[in-house]
Amino acid sequence: PITRSLQSFSEGDTVSVIIDPSYHRGQPHHRFQGLTGKVIRNQGKAYVVLTRVGNMKKELIIRPEHLKKAN
């Protein structure tokens, strides 16, 4: 649905990475599927999400079609 690409997040929001295979632009690597993180900032139409993979912190650049607000 078009509403996924129109959703917006603000800094500090907790989001989950849910990859939508119908959108290829801004799609993260499949190893990040299901991870949660915090939105740090905007970068163009995408968002920079800080997440942890093991003991390492990663910054992912993801478009909003592949993000969902976490509760």
Residue pairs with C-beta under 8 A, 6 or more apart in sequence:
4 20
4 64
4 65
5 23
5 63
5 64
5 65
6 64
7 64
7 67
8 64
9 15
9 39
9 47
9 64
9 67
9 69
10 39
11 39
11 40
11 41
12 38
12 39
13 38
13 39
13 69
14 36
14 37
14 38
14 69
14 70
15 36
15 37
15 38
15 39
15 47
15 49
15 67
15 68
15 69
15 70
16 34
16 35
16 36
16 67
16 68
16 69
16 70
17 28
17 32
17 33
17 34
17 35
17 36
17 37
17 49
17 51
17 60
17 62
17 66
17 67
18 33
18 34
18 66
18 67
18 68
19 27
19 28
19 30
19 32
19 33
19 66
20 27
20 65
20 66
21 27
23 63
23 65
23 66
25 63
26 45
26 46
26 61
26 62
26 63
26 65
26 66
27 62
27 63
27 66
28 60
28 61
28 62
28 66
31 53
32 51
32 53
32 58
32 60
35 51
35 52
35 53
36 51
36 70
37 49
37 50
37 51
37 52
37 60
38 49
38 50
38 51
39 47
39 48
39 49
40 47
40 48
40 49
40 50
40 59
41 47
41 48
42 48
43 61
45 63
45 64
46 61
46 62
46 63
46 64
47 61
47 62
47 63
47 64
47 67
48 59
48 60
48 61
49 59
49 60
49 61
49 62
49 67
50 57
50 58
50 59
51 57
51 58
51 60
52 58
